[in-house]
């Protein structure tokens, strides 16, 4: 892959490639987000030290098992990046994390408590079929113990991956389920078969393995923090873009 550095690609080619693949807007947005982060961090006096960058670089080396300096250089070359590029990328990510913590760290717990029900989870099995008649037939067969839920999922589910898992959907947040479905599921008991429910995906049969109470774990804390920060970035960027558009219109 390092041989790619020997091939010259003009900046216009990169832009045109992103346009053709409908990726330019996403890249453009990320660049503007980074500008916003740098500006607000500077205004708030938030900085990243050399020691913090070195610590994160060492952590990444350990994670990627880059034991020698030559291993790190080879890895960077393979990614068409220099050590300076890598350090700047680390700085940007650390600065983003620091700003997110500065703005929202003291708001995460309150948000979690206000929305605690939405963070409940369920370990869920489901079968989805396209026909209401078939869904009812499967329901009665399982109820009459002519077939198990797992066998029915393996035979009838429309999704090949879920068939191989015998209907296991995994751990699902309440907020990720349609409201009418979540209401029914979270009022049932574990191992109880739920009669067919219709959504845009088809006709569903559900069975709960277990309910998982909402808990503010470290992972969930970070998830909420990131969501709040990303929403703030979108809102602030839209304000800037709208203000810029208004100024342009006034010039005319």
NORBELKA-V735659 format. One record per residue. PHI is phi in whole degrees, 0 to 359 (999 if undefined). Layout:
((PHI) (PHI))
This chain:
((999) (297) (296) (298) (293) (276) (260) (279) (235) (290) (306) (296) (295) (295) (298) (296) (297) (297) (297) (297) (261) (56) (245) (295) (300) (296) (294) (303) (296) (296) (295) (293) (300) (296) (301) (299) (299) (298) (294) (290) (299) (297) (295) (271) (76) (268) (226) (239) (273) (300) (297) (294) (296) (297) (297) (291) (298) (295) (297) (295) (299) (296) (298) (267) (57) (266) (284) (248) (300) (296) (295) (295) (297) (295) (296) (295) (299) (298) (262) (58) (231) (260) (304) (293) (300) (299) (295) (294) (296) (297) (301) (298) (292) (295) (296) (298) (297) (296) (294) (301) (295) (299) (278) (229) (303) (275) (250) (295) (297) (296) (298) (299) (295) (291) (241) (302) (301) (294) (265) (294) (236) (223) (274) (235) (248) (208) (236) (240) (229) (271) (247) (295) (298) (296) (300) (294) (297) (296) (302) (291) (297) (291) (300) (275) (60) (281) (206) (275) (303) (293) (294) (296) (297) (296) (271) (243) (300) (287) (260) (296) (294) (292) (301) (295) (266) (56) (93) (288) (265) (101) (275) (236) (288) (302) (292) (273) (262) (305) (304) (294) (289) (301) (302) (290) (299) (279) (253) (267) (246) (304) (72) (274) (284) (260) (297) (307) (238) (260) (226) (296) (280) (141) (251) (251) (244) (242) (214) (272) (275) (199) (262) (241) (300) (293) (215) (277) (284) (300) (295) (290) (304) (294) (298) (295) (302) (297) (296) (295) (293) (296) (294) (297) (301) (297) (297) (294) (295) (297) (298) (296) (294) (294) (295) (297) (294) (298) (297) (295) (293) (293) (294) (278))
